[in-house]
Amino acid sequence: MTKQVTLTIDGIQVTVPEGIVVADAAKMAGIDIPVFCHHPKLEPVGMCRMCLVEIGRPVRDRATGQFVMENGAPKIQFMPKLETACTNKVEEGMVVLTQSEKATEGQKGTLEFLLTSHPLDCPICDKGGECPLQNLTMEHGPGKSRFLYDEKMHLDKMVPLGELIWLDRERCIQCARCIRFQDEIAGDSVIGFDERGRRTQIVSFSDPGFDSVFSGNTSDICPVGALTTSDFRFGARPWELDAHASICTQCPVGCNTTLNTRREAKAGGRIVVKRVMPRQNEEVNEIWICDKGRFAYHYTEGKQRLTRPMIRKDGKLARASWDAATKLAADNFLKAKKDFVILASGRLSNEDLFNLKSLAEHSEGKACLYSNMAGGELTSLVGVGAGTNFADMGAGTSIVVVASDLYQEAPVWYLRVKQAAERGATLIVLNPRETRLDKYASFVVRYAYGDEVKSVQDLGKKSKI
């Protein structure tokens, strides 16, 4: 069990796990400390200085190591300067002041400096309505600026970092969330800072630009409107959108997603999907999705897709009602009996596949899954199934990846397996060619194409690799 630490935040006594930072401890107590660069999934860096607070620590006797007592309680000594809540870890007996006059002035000053070069274009900014900078300015910012509008830095507004992500350099506050995500989480260090001081800007180092299958996540964690996706940029306002929980079917991971939709005149009054966002599920995809899951939904906008039932008469397709179409289909299913075959795509959800299988069995027909992948019987025995939780995997866990390039085929599983290996799990990769996962593997086994099953069987016979 994790050791617990008790501290006081704004007069409230809080008991939290040892090792967490003050900002996270405050959130557990229901106290919000304003942050920009801090993110619970990223390592703390203390870059934005928004979370400045007063921190006092119990004074210890240098000779005995015991607390120095004063009026029956440990004597608390505050540092002369404000400290960042996102980098200081909690300590036993610590006292934190987030709303003192000194802390409030520090937070207000940080916001004022950030706004000196930030454009006042909230009404047209894609982040407007869901922008942390906008919210924190209203809550903690100064009522008016002491800086002149003409003194603002003016930078490029439309910079393509890659095909999918656009950068507005005026809006960027250099919190480095996007850079740290690509480095720490994705393992693709393809963007970074260039220049210094007020000229600091984000650039892409890869060719093609922003060469990562996780690039869209940077727009999610950006606390301002600096990073936008090419398909949603100026496409809708957040408050116009309805949210619908869904599951991504682009690969086997089954990432939890949220579909943001609205009714549009240019679509003939139909409800259309405006963007796909990740939905938190710590056992599956945490708060991330890959670019395929984020952007591939546009196939639903294809003009050649069937959107209403049609019946073939005299060799030509004609529109029909749903009742007429389903009755005709049912009659033909029953007439075909054993000659009735359903050919299902591997992209369908488990629920759709189950219903098709049930339909085939009820009609005395046969259901076939169209797929180029083999080894299904092995997957059902030892593969990722119900109850699998990558978050629990670490030291003492062994993970075997066979005949799969997870980065290309199941990107979020690549992230989860990579993280498990970094926590100490033993990762064994069996593949006939090099994959991105190899550098995180404890063991890499090469085999000839076609020897996948044999390699797995041989693995169980060997005492060591």
C-alpha positions as CSV (number, residue, x, y, z in Angstrom):
1,M,0.0,0.0,0.0
2,T,1.3,3.5,-0.9
3,K,2.5,5.5,2.1
4,Q,0.1,8.4,2.9
5,V,1.1,12.0,3.7
6,T,-1.0,14.6,5.6
7,L,-0.7,18.3,4.7
8,T,-2.8,21.4,5.0
9,I,-4.0,23.3,2.0
10,D,-5.9,26.6,2.6
11,G,-6.7,25.5,6.1
12,I,-8.1,22.1,4.9
13,Q,-6.2,19.0,6.2
14,V,-5.6,16.5,3.3
15,T,-4.2,13.0,3.3
16,V,-2.8,11.9,-0.1
17,P,-0.4,9.3,-1.5
18,E,3.3,10.1,-1.0
19,G,5.1,11.3,-4.2
20,I,2.3,13.3,-5.8
21,V,2.7,17.1,-6.4
22,V,0.9,19.8,-4.5
23,A,-1.3,20.8,-7.5
24,D,-2.7,17.2,-7.7
25,A,-3.1,17.0,-4.0
26,A,-5.1,20.2,-4.0
27,K,-7.4,18.8,-6.7
28,M,-8.0,15.7,-4.6
29,A,-9.2,18.1,-1.9
30,G,-11.5,20.0,-4.3
31,I,-9.2,23.0,-4.5
32,D,-8.3,24.1,-8.0
33,I,-4.8,25.6,-8.4
34,P,-4.6,27.4,-11.9
35,V,-2.2,25.6,-14.3
36,F,-1.3,25.7,-17.9
37,C,1.8,23.5,-18.4
38,H,0.9,20.9,-15.8
39,H,-0.9,17.8,-17.0
40,P,-1.6,14.6,-14.9
41,K,-0.3,12.4,-17.7
42,L,3.0,14.3,-18.2
43,E,6.1,14.9,-16.1
44,P,6.0,18.2,-14.2
45,V,8.2,21.0,-15.6
46,G,7.0,24.3,-14.0
47,M,7.3,26.2,-17.2
48,C,4.3,28.5,-17.2
49,R,4.5,29.7,-13.5
50,M,0.8,29.9,-13.3
51,C,0.5,27.7,-10.2
52,L,2.5,29.9,-7.9
53,V,1.6,29.4,-4.3
54,E,3.1,29.8,-0.8
55,I,4.6,26.6,0.6
56,G,5.6,26.2,4.3
57,R,7.5,23.2,5.6
58,P,8.0,22.0,9.2
59,V,11.3,23.0,10.6
60,R,13.5,20.1,11.7
61,D,16.3,20.1,14.3
62,R,19.5,19.5,12.4
63,A,21.0,17.5,15.2
64,T,18.1,15.1,16.0
65,G,16.0,15.3,12.8
66,Q,12.9,15.9,14.8
67,F,10.3,18.6,14.2
68,V,10.9,21.9,16.1
69,M,7.7,22.5,18.1
70,E,6.1,25.9,18.6
71,N,2.9,26.4,20.7
72,G,2.4,22.7,20.7
73,A,2.6,22.3,16.9
74,P,5.5,21.9,14.4
75,K,7.0,25.3,13.5
76,I,6.3,26.1,9.9
77,Q,8.8,28.1,7.8
78,F,7.7,29.6,4.5
79,M,10.1,30.3,1.7
80,P,10.6,34.0,0.9
81,K,9.5,33.4,-2.8
82,L,6.4,31.8,-4.3
83,E,6.9,28.2,-5.5
84,T,5.3,26.2,-8.2
85,A,2.6,23.7,-7.0
86,C,3.1,21.5,-10.1
87,T,6.8,20.6,-9.3
88,N,6.9,20.4,-5.5
89,K,6.0,17.0,-4.0
90,V,3.9,16.8,-0.9
91,E,5.6,16.4,2.5
92,E,4.3,15.4,5.9
93,G,3.1,18.6,7.8
94,M,3.4,20.8,4.8
95,V,1.2,24.0,4.7
96,V,0.1,25.4,1.3
97,L,-1.6,28.8,0.8
98,T,-3.2,29.1,-2.7
99,Q,-5.4,32.1,-2.0
100,S,-3.2,34.4,0.0
101,E,-2.6,37.9,-1.2
102,K,1.0,37.1,-2.2
103,A,-0.1,33.9,-4.2
104,T,-3.0,35.8,-5.8
105,E,-0.7,38.6,-7.0
106,G,1.7,36.0,-8.4
107,Q,-1.0,34.2,-10.4
108,K,-2.5,37.5,-11.6
109,G,1.0,38.7,-12.7
110,T,1.7,35.5,-14.7
111,L,-1.6,35.9,-16.5
112,E,-0.9,39.5,-17.3
113,F,2.5,38.6,-18.8
114,L,0.9,35.8,-20.9
115,L,-1.7,38.2,-22.3
116,T,0.8,40.8,-23.3
117,S,1.4,39.0,-26.6
118,H,-1.7,36.9,-26.8
119,P,-4.3,38.0,-29.4
120,L,-7.7,39.1,-28.1
121,D,-9.6,37.0,-30.7
122,C,-11.7,34.8,-28.4
123,P,-14.9,35.4,-30.5
124,I,-13.3,33.7,-33.6
125,C,-10.9,31.3,-31.8
126,D,-11.6,27.6,-32.1
127,K,-10.8,27.1,-28.4
128,G,-13.4,29.7,-27.3
129,G,-15.9,28.2,-24.9
130,E,-13.5,25.4,-23.8
131,C,-10.3,27.4,-23.3
132,P,-8.4,27.2,-20.0
133,L,-6.7,30.5,-20.7
134,Q,-10.1,32.2,-21.2
135,N,-11.5,30.6,-18.1
136,L,-8.5,31.4,-15.9
137,T,-8.3,35.0,-17.2
138,M,-11.9,35.5,-16.1
139,E,-11.2,34.0,-12.7
140,H,-7.6,35.1,-11.8
141,G,-6.7,37.7,-14.4
142,P,-6.4,41.5,-14.1
143,G,-9.4,43.6,-15.0
144,K,-7.5,45.5,-17.6
145,S,-4.1,45.4,-19.2
146,R,-1.3,47.9,-18.5
147,F,0.3,47.1,-21.9
148,L,-0.5,48.9,-25.2
149,Y,-2.2,46.9,-28.0
150,D,0.3,48.2,-30.5
151,E,3.2,46.7,-28.5
152,K,1.9,43.1,-29.0
153,M,4.0,40.6,-30.8
154,H,2.5,39.7,-34.2
155,L,3.4,36.3,-35.5
156,D,2.2,33.8,-38.2
157,K,-1.4,32.8,-37.8
158,M,-1.6,29.8,-40.1
159,V,1.4,27.5,-39.9
160,P,0.9,23.9,-41.0
161,L,3.0,21.7,-38.7
162,G,1.8,18.7,-40.8
163,E,-1.1,17.7,-42.9
164,L,-3.5,17.4,-39.9
165,I,-2.3,20.1,-37.4
166,W,-2.2,23.8,-37.8
167,L,-0.3,26.2,-35.5
168,D,-1.2,29.8,-34.6
169,R,2.1,31.2,-33.3
170,E,0.4,34.2,-31.7
171,R,-1.7,32.1,-29.5
172,C,1.0,29.8,-28.3
173,I,2.0,30.3,-24.6
174,Q,5.0,28.0,-24.7
175,C,3.7,25.5,-22.1
176,A,5.3,22.7,-24.1
177,R,2.5,20.3,-23.5
178,C,2.5,19.2,-27.1
179,I,6.2,18.7,-27.2
180,R,6.2,16.7,-24.0
181,F,3.3,14.5,-25.1
182,Q,5.2,13.6,-28.3
183,D,8.4,12.9,-26.3
184,E,7.1,11.2,-23.2
185,I,3.9,9.5,-24.2
186,A,4.0,8.9,-28.0
187,G,7.8,8.4,-28.2
188,D,7.9,10.5,-31.4
189,S,10.0,13.6,-30.8
190,V,9.1,15.3,-34.0
191,I,8.3,18.8,-32.7
192,G,10.2,21.2,-30.5
193,F,11.1,24.7,-29.6
194,D,13.1,27.0,-31.8
195,E,14.6,30.5,-31.1
196,R,14.6,32.1,-27.6
197,G,12.8,34.6,-25.4
198,R,9.7,36.2,-27.0
199,R,10.6,34.7,-30.3
200,T,10.3,31.1,-29.1
201,Q,8.2,29.1,-31.4
202,I,7.2,25.5,-32.1
203,V,8.6,23.8,-35.2
204,S,8.4,20.4,-36.8
205,F,11.7,18.4,-37.2
206,S,10.3,15.6,-39.3
207,D,9.8,15.1,-43.0
208,P,6.9,14.9,-43.7
209,G,5.9,17.5,-41.1
210,F,4.6,16.2,-37.7
211,D,5.2,12.6,-38.7
212,S,3.3,10.9,-35.9
213,V,0.0,8.9,-35.7
214,F,-0.8,10.6,-32.4
215,S,-0.6,14.2,-33.6
216,G,-4.3,15.0,-33.0
217,N,-3.9,14.5,-29.2
218,T,-1.7,17.7,-29.1
219,S,-4.8,19.8,-30.0
220,D,-6.7,18.2,-27.2
221,I,-4.2,19.0,-24.5
222,C,-3.2,22.5,-25.8
223,P,-4.6,24.9,-23.2
224,V,-5.1,27.6,-25.8
225,G,-6.2,27.8,-29.4
226,A,-2.6,27.5,-30.8
227,L,-3.0,23.9,-32.2
228,T,-6.1,23.1,-34.3
229,T,-7.0,20.1,-36.5
230,S,-7.3,20.6,-40.2
231,D,-10.8,19.2,-40.4
232,F,-12.4,21.1,-37.4
233,R,-10.6,24.4,-37.8
234,F,-13.3,27.1,-38.0
235,G,-15.8,24.4,-38.4
236,A,-18.1,24.9,-35.4
237,R,-18.4,26.4,-32.0
238,P,-18.1,24.0,-29.0
239,W,-21.4,25.1,-27.5
240,E,-23.2,24.3,-30.7
241,L,-22.2,20.6,-30.5
242,D,-24.0,17.6,-29.0
243,A,-21.8,14.9,-27.5
244,H,-22.5,11.1,-28.0
245,A,-20.5,8.4,-26.4
246,S,-19.1,5.9,-28.9
247,I,-16.5,3.2,-29.6
248,C,-13.8,3.5,-32.3
249,T,-13.9,0.5,-34.7
250,Q,-10.9,1.4,-36.8
251,C,-8.7,-1.3,-35.1
252,P,-9.0,-4.0,-32.4
253,V,-8.3,-1.6,-29.5
254,G,-11.9,-0.3,-29.2
255,C,-10.9,3.2,-27.9
256,N,-13.7,5.1,-26.1
257,T,-14.6,8.2,-28.1
258,T,-17.1,11.1,-28.1
259,L,-18.8,12.1,-31.3
260,N,-19.5,15.8,-31.5
261,T,-22.4,16.4,-33.8
262,R,-24.7,19.2,-35.0
263,R,-27.4,19.8,-37.6
264,E,-26.1,21.7,-40.7
265,A,-27.9,23.5,-43.4
266,K,-25.2,22.7,-46.0
267,A,-25.8,19.0,-45.3
268,G,-29.5,19.4,-46.1
269,G,-30.5,19.7,-42.5
270,R,-28.9,16.4,-41.6
271,I,-27.0,15.8,-38.3
272,V,-23.3,15.5,-39.2
273,V,-20.2,14.5,-37.2
274,K,-18.0,17.5,-36.7
275,R,-15.2,15.9,-34.7
276,V,-14.2,12.8,-32.8
277,M,-12.7,13.2,-29.4
278,P,-11.2,10.7,-27.0
279,R,-13.3,9.6,-24.0
280,Q,-11.4,8.7,-20.8
281,N,-11.1,5.0,-20.0
282,E,-8.0,4.2,-18.1
283,E,-8.2,0.5,-18.8
284,V,-8.4,0.9,-22.6
285,N,-7.1,4.2,-24.1
286,E,-6.6,6.5,-21.1
287,I,-7.4,9.9,-22.7
288,W,-5.7,9.3,-26.1
289,I,-6.8,8.2,-29.6
290,C,-4.7,7.7,-32.8
291,D,-5.2,9.9,-35.9
292,K,-6.9,7.1,-37.7
293,G,-9.6,7.0,-35.0
294,R,-9.8,10.8,-35.0
295,F,-10.0,11.6,-38.7
296,A,-11.1,8.4,-40.5
297,Y,-14.8,9.1,-39.8
298,H,-14.9,11.3,-43.0
299,Y,-15.7,8.2,-45.0
300,T,-19.3,8.6,-43.7
301,E,-19.5,11.8,-45.8
302,G,-19.0,9.9,-49.1
303,K,-21.6,10.6,-51.6
304,Q,-21.6,7.0,-52.9
305,R,-22.6,5.6,-49.5
306,L,-26.1,4.0,-49.2
307,T,-28.1,6.1,-46.8
308,R,-31.6,4.8,-47.6
309,P,-33.0,1.4,-48.6
310,M,-33.2,0.5,-52.3
311,I,-34.8,-2.5,-54.1
312,R,-33.7,-3.8,-57.5
313,K,-36.6,-4.0,-60.0
314,D,-36.1,-4.9,-63.6
315,G,-32.3,-4.6,-63.2
316,K,-32.5,-1.1,-61.8
317,L,-32.3,0.2,-58.2
318,A,-35.3,2.1,-56.9
319,R,-35.9,3.8,-53.5
320,A,-38.1,1.8,-51.1
321,S,-39.5,2.1,-47.5
322,W,-37.6,0.4,-44.7
323,D,-40.6,-2.0,-44.1
324,A,-40.6,-3.1,-47.8
325,A,-36.8,-3.6,-47.9
326,T,-36.6,-5.6,-44.6
327,K,-39.5,-7.8,-45.6
328,L,-37.9,-8.5,-49.0
329,A,-34.6,-9.3,-47.4
330,A,-36.2,-11.6,-44.8
331,D,-38.1,-13.5,-47.5
332,N,-35.0,-14.1,-49.5
333,F,-33.0,-15.2,-46.4
334,L,-35.6,-17.8,-45.6
335,K,-35.8,-18.9,-49.2
336,A,-32.0,-19.4,-49.5
337,K,-31.7,-21.5,-46.3
338,K,-28.4,-23.4,-46.4
339,D,-27.3,-21.3,-49.4
340,F,-27.6,-18.2,-47.3
341,V,-24.1,-16.7,-46.6
342,I,-23.2,-13.5,-44.7
343,L,-19.8,-12.0,-45.5
344,A,-18.9,-9.7,-42.7
345,S,-16.1,-7.1,-42.4
346,G,-13.6,-7.2,-39.6
347,R,-14.2,-3.5,-39.1
348,L,-17.6,-4.1,-37.7
349,S,-18.2,-3.8,-33.9
350,N,-18.5,-7.0,-31.8
351,E,-22.2,-6.3,-31.4
352,D,-22.8,-6.1,-35.1
353,L,-20.8,-9.3,-35.7
354,F,-22.8,-11.1,-33.0
355,N,-26.1,-10.0,-34.5
356,L,-25.0,-11.1,-38.0
357,K,-24.0,-14.5,-36.6
358,S,-27.3,-14.9,-34.9
359,L,-29.1,-13.9,-38.1
360,A,-27.2,-16.5,-40.1
361,E,-27.9,-19.3,-37.5
362,H,-31.6,-18.4,-37.3
363,S,-31.8,-18.5,-41.1
364,E,-29.9,-21.8,-41.3
365,G,-27.2,-20.0,-43.2
366,K,-23.5,-19.4,-42.7
367,A,-21.6,-16.3,-41.5
368,C,-18.0,-15.7,-42.8
369,L,-15.6,-13.0,-41.5
370,Y,-13.7,-11.4,-44.3
371,S,-10.2,-10.7,-43.0
372,N,-6.6,-11.0,-44.1
373,M,-5.5,-11.8,-40.5
374,A,-5.0,-15.4,-39.2
375,G,-4.3,-16.8,-35.7
376,G,-7.8,-16.1,-34.3
377,E,-7.8,-19.4,-32.3
378,L,-4.5,-18.4,-30.6
379,T,-5.8,-14.9,-29.9
380,S,-8.9,-16.3,-28.2
381,L,-6.7,-18.4,-25.9
382,V,-3.9,-16.1,-24.9
383,G,-4.6,-12.7,-26.6
384,V,-6.0,-9.5,-25.2
385,G,-9.5,-10.3,-24.0
386,A,-12.0,-9.3,-21.4
387,G,-10.5,-8.1,-18.2
388,T,-7.1,-7.1,-19.7
389,N,-5.9,-3.9,-18.1
390,F,-2.6,-2.5,-19.4
391,A,-2.6,0.0,-16.5
392,D,-1.8,-2.8,-14.1
393,M,1.1,-4.1,-16.1
394,G,4.6,-3.4,-15.0
395,A,7.4,-5.2,-13.1
396,G,6.5,-8.9,-12.9
397,T,4.4,-8.9,-16.1
398,S,5.5,-10.6,-19.3
399,I,4.0,-9.3,-22.6
400,V,4.5,-11.2,-25.9
401,V,3.8,-9.4,-29.2
402,V,3.6,-11.8,-32.2
403,A,3.4,-10.9,-35.9
404,S,2.1,-7.4,-35.3
405,D,3.4,-3.9,-35.8
406,L,1.3,-2.3,-33.1
407,Y,2.3,1.2,-34.1
408,Q,0.6,0.8,-37.5
409,E,-2.1,-1.8,-36.6
410,A,-3.2,-0.8,-33.1
411,P,-1.5,2.4,-32.2
412,V,-3.0,2.9,-28.7
413,W,-1.9,-0.7,-27.8
414,Y,1.5,0.4,-28.9
415,L,1.3,3.2,-26.3
416,R,0.1,0.9,-23.5
417,V,2.7,-1.8,-24.2
418,K,5.4,0.8,-24.4
419,Q,4.3,2.3,-21.1
420,A,4.2,-1.1,-19.4
421,A,7.7,-1.9,-20.6
422,E,8.9,1.4,-19.2
423,R,7.4,0.4,-15.9
424,G,9.4,-2.8,-15.8
425,A,7.4,-5.3,-17.7
426,T,9.3,-8.0,-19.7
427,L,8.4,-7.3,-23.4
428,I,9.1,-10.0,-26.0
429,V,8.6,-9.0,-29.7
430,L,8.4,-11.8,-32.3
431,N,8.4,-10.3,-35.8
432,P,10.1,-11.1,-39.2
433,R,11.0,-7.4,-39.5
434,E,12.0,-4.5,-37.3
435,T,9.2,-2.5,-35.6
436,R,9.1,0.6,-33.5
437,L,8.4,-1.5,-30.4
438,D,11.7,-3.3,-30.7
439,K,13.6,-0.5,-28.8
440,Y,11.4,-1.0,-25.7
441,A,11.6,-4.9,-25.8
442,S,13.6,-7.0,-23.4
443,F,13.9,-9.7,-26.2
444,V,13.5,-9.5,-30.0
445,V,13.0,-12.8,-31.9
446,R,13.2,-12.9,-35.7
447,Y,11.6,-15.6,-37.8
448,A,10.8,-16.4,-41.5
449,Y,7.5,-15.2,-42.9
450,G,4.9,-17.9,-42.4
451,D,6.5,-19.3,-39.2
452,E,4.3,-17.3,-36.8
453,V,2.5,-20.2,-35.1
454,K,5.7,-22.3,-35.1
455,S,7.6,-19.5,-33.4
456,V,5.0,-19.2,-30.7
457,Q,5.0,-22.9,-30.1
458,D,8.8,-23.0,-29.9
459,L,8.8,-20.2,-27.5
460,G,6.9,-22.3,-25.0
461,K,9.4,-25.1,-25.3
462,K,12.5,-23.1,-24.6
463,S,13.9,-22.4,-21.1
464,K,15.4,-19.2,-22.2
465,I,15.4,-16.9,-25.3
